[in-house]
Amino acid sequence: MSQALLFAAVYLLGAMAAFAFGPRRDPLLCAALAFPVGMAACVFLTLSLLVLGLPVTQLSLGVVTAFAFAGASFAAIRRGALDRRALLIAAAWLVALGVLAWWAATHAILPKCASRVEACILNRRGYNHHENTLEVLARLGETRELALEQMWHRIPNTSFFMLLFHTVCELVDVEVTLPLSRVMRASLLALFVVVAWRLAVRPGATRWWRALALAVLAVILYRGLRIADRQYFLAELLPASIYLFAFVTLWFLAERRRDASPLPVALGCLAAFTLQAPETLLPGVLVLAIAALGSRLPRAQLARPLGAYTFGALLWLSFPATEDKFPDDDQLGMLLFAAAFVVWLSLGGRRGRRLAPFLAAALAGVGVVWLADAWLVDPRWTRQLLVVMFLPFALLFFAFVLRPHEPADPWEVEPAASPLAELGGRRRATALVFACIVTALLIGNVRLYFRNERKMTDRYQLDAHDLFDFMRAGYGR
Amino acid sequence: MTQSGAYLALYLLGVAFQLGFGPRRQTALCCALGFLTGLALWVVAAAVVLASPFAYGERTAIAAYVVPLVVCVVAAGRRWRPGRRELVIVAAWTAASAVLFVWLCSFDSSRFSADSRHIVSSALELPEDGSLRYLAGKGGFHILAHSIAQFTSADYNYALSAVTGLALAPLFVVVGWRGLERLGAADVRARVLVVIAAAATVGTYNYLWHLVYIHNNLGSAVYLFAFAATFWLAELEEDTAYLPAAFLFLAGYTLHRVEAPAFAVILVLITVFPSKLPRRALTIGLAAFTISCALWYGVVLVENAPRLTDARKDQLAQVMIALLAAWLVVSRTRLRSLARHLPRALAAVFALLLVYGYFERNYEVERSADAFYQNLIVQRHHMWGYAWPAVLALWALSLTAPAPPAGHVLSYGALLAFLGVAAFALEHPYRVGPTDSGNRMMIQVLPVAMLYFSMQFLPLFRDTRARDENPERSR
C-alpha cells in the first residue's frame, strides 16, 4: 500500500465519521476535520481490538475498518448528510490531500535512508519516542501481529496515540513519518481557516476583507508550525494541538448554532487529545467540564454524548494496567471523569454556568504552573509547546477581536461582542477583584521596598561626589 | 536662588499657564499639573533660546522664564475669575508644594550610572558651551532641566527626578476623581481606591528607584501620563480647554528621549486623528507641536549634533510635517470617520510586526522576550515586584468589562507604548538588569495602564439599575 493510498483511506473513514456524527450541515468543516478524525478512528478501532484481546493483523484491522466505514456511511446517508454538494467538496478535498500526500512522500529526504530503522532514528529526534517506536516496531517485525503487551509497555511516558498510529501504519507496510507531519500541519491549517471563516468573521463583512485577514493569519500559523515541526515528527505537540483546537471550536460552533450534532466528533477529538500524553488528561477533563457546565445547549442533547464519553473514559482507565503503568494516574483520571459527569448531571444549566469561570480560572492556573514547571526543565521545548498549542487559539482570538463591526459608539465595547464578556457578568464583583489586586499590589510594594532598599542603594554607590571629583580632575585629562 | 526656590518658580509658572490657557475651572487639576507644566514650558522656551542666535546663559534663561510667565499671568488675569474656594485651593496647594520641594531638596539621595553622569555633566556645561550637541544623544529635555542648577546655589538638581516623579501621584488622583465624577461614580469608596491605585503605581519599587536614579525615563513616563490623562479628560468632557496643556506635555515627552518622537507620532495617530473634538482646536495644537518639533530637529540637523544620524534627523523633521499634512487632509474628508479604527489597526500592525520579527529575527526577539520575562515577572531582580503580574491579571479582567468612554486614549496609549518598546527589540535585543533600556522604558506604560484600569473598573461599583434608568449619566 502506498502512503497516498493509506492517507486517502484514513481521510475517507474520517469524512464518513464526520458526516455521520459531526457538523453534517457544514460539508467544508467535515472535510477539514476528516483526516484528523480518520486518524483518531483508526487508533480507536485498533485500541478496541487490543482491549478485546483480538489479534491486530492486516486482516482484522481491515475488517473492522470496513465495518466502521460502512456503518458511518450508512448513518451519514440516513441523516441526509451526503448530498451532491457535500460529495463534491469531499471529493475535491480528497484530491487535494492525495496530491499533498504524494508530494510529501516523494519530496521527503529521509525515507531514502538505507533502512527504516535508520530513517526512524534520524527522523525521530524526541529522545523517548524513537526508542519506544523502535521497540514496538522490532516486536512487530518479529511477529507481524500487534499485541496488547507490546503497546502497554511504555504507555505512561510516551505519546501513546501517535505511537499506535505509526505502528498501525507499519502493520500495513507504510512508512509515514515525514509525510504524516506535513499532512497533519496542512490539516491544522485548513481546519483553522475554515473555523476562522465561520467563527471569527461577522456576516456582513466583505469577502475580500475576510480572505485577506485569514490569509495573513494562516501565513503566520504556517510559519509558526514550520519552525516548530522540526522537532515533533512523533511527539504529541501537533496532534494534541489539532485535537484540542477541533474540540474547542466544534463545541463553540455548536453553542453558537444551538446545534448539538457535532458533539460526538468533538468528544472523539477530545478523547484523542487526552490520549496524546499523560499530561493531557487533566487539561482534557477541565476543558470538558468548562464546556459542559457553561453550555447553553439542551441537557437532553448533551446527556447522550457526554454519558458515552464518560463511560468510554472510565472503561479505558479501569482496564487492568501492567506493572509499568502508574495506577494512581488511572484512579485520578477515573475520579476526575466521574466527578465531572456527576457535577454536570447534578447542576442545572444556569447554576452550572456559574461554575464555568471558576473552572476556567483553575485551568489557567494549572496551565501556568505546568508551563512554568516545564520552562524550568526545558525552555526550548516549552517555547515550541507554546507556539504549537496556543498559536492557533491566539490567532483565532485575534481574528475574533479584530473582526470589523460598527457599534453605535466605536469606543464603547459591546458586552456581547466580547467572547469573555459573560465572565464579567457581575459588575460589582469585577470591581472588587480590581480593588483586591490594587490593594495587594500596594502591600506588596511596601514589603518589597523595605526588603530591597538596602540592596539597591548598595549596588549604586556612584553618587555626585564621584562626578564632581571626576570633573575637577579635568575628565581624566 | 535655591533649588527648591527654582522648583517653586516653575510650579507657579505652570499654574499661571493652566489658569490662563488650560482647564481653569478645575483649580485642583491646574495645581496638580503646575510643576510639570512650568518645567515643560521653561524647557521649550530654553530650547528656543538655544536654537536662536542668543547665547544661552543666566540672562537668557531668566528671560525664558519671565516672558512666558508674563504672558500666562496676563492671560490668567483676564480669564480666571476665582471664588474663595479656588483661592484657598491654590494657596493650600502652593504651600504644600513649597513644603514638599524644601523637604526633597534638603537631602541628596541621588544615584548615578554612566548615563546619569552624561546627563548631569552635559547640563552643567551647557551654559558655557551653549551647543546643541549634548541634546541629541539622550534627548534634550532632561539635560535642559538639569541646566537650571547653574543658576541656583546647588551643585546639580539632585531632587529633580523626585519632584517630577512625585508630581504624578496627585495628578493621578485628581484626574481619577475627575473622571469618576464625569462617569457618575464618584463615591467615597471609588475615590479611596483611586488613591490606592495611585499609591500602588508610584510605590512600585522600580518607580521609587527612579526617583533617586538620575535618568530620563521617569520624566518621559510622567509626561506621557500627563498627556494621556489630559487628552482623555478633553475627550470625556468634550472640552478643548485641556488641549494646550496636552500638546505641551506631548512636546515635553517628545523631547525627553531619542525614540520618543516615534512614540509621539503613534500617540497623535491614536488620539488626535480619531478625536471627536472640534477640528480647529486640534489643528492649532497639532500645528504648534509638529512645526516646533520639525524646526527643532531641523536646527539639530544643521548643528550636526552627534549620536543621531543626519538621515534620522531629516526623517524626524519630515515625519512631523507629514503628520500635520495628513491631519489637514484627513480632518477635512470622510477619512476622519475611518480614523477611529487607527488605534486598533496600529495595535494590529505592531502585533503582526512582532510576530513577523519572531520569525525573521528569532534571536533578538527570543532574547528580548526572555529579558522582559526576567525583568518584569521573575522576582530575582526585585525591581517591579508584582506590578506586571497584576497588570496582566487586570488586563485579563478588563476583557470582561466595558471600556470607559474615550478609553482608547488610555488603553491603546499603554498598549502601543508597550508594543513600541517591544518592537525596538528587533533592532537591539534587551538584556536582563535594572538599567536595561527596555526595563526602564516600561515605566511609561504602568501609570497609563493603571489609570485606565481604575476608570474601567471603579464605575462598576455604581448601581446598575440606576445606570439603566439613566443611561445618559454614564456617558
Interface residues (C-beta under 8 A of the other chain):
Chain A: V216 I220 R223 G224 I227 R383 F398 L402 D409 P410 W411 E412 V413 P415 S418 L420 A421 E422 L423 G424 R427 R428 T430 A431 V433 F434 A435 I437 V438 T439 A440 L441 L442 G444 N445 V446 L448 Y449 R451 N452 K455 M456 T457 Y460 L462 D463 A464 D466 L467 F468 F470 M471
Chain B: D108 S110 R111 F112 S113 S116 R117 V120 S121 L124 D155 Y156 Y158 L193 I196 A197 A199 A200 G203 T204 Y205 L208 W209 Y213 P274 R340 H341 R344 A348 A351 L352 V355 F359 N362 E366 H382 G385 Y386 A387 A390 A393 L394 L397 L399 T400 A401 P402 A403 P405 A406 G407 H408 P434 M450 F453 S454 F457 L458 P459 L460 F461 T464
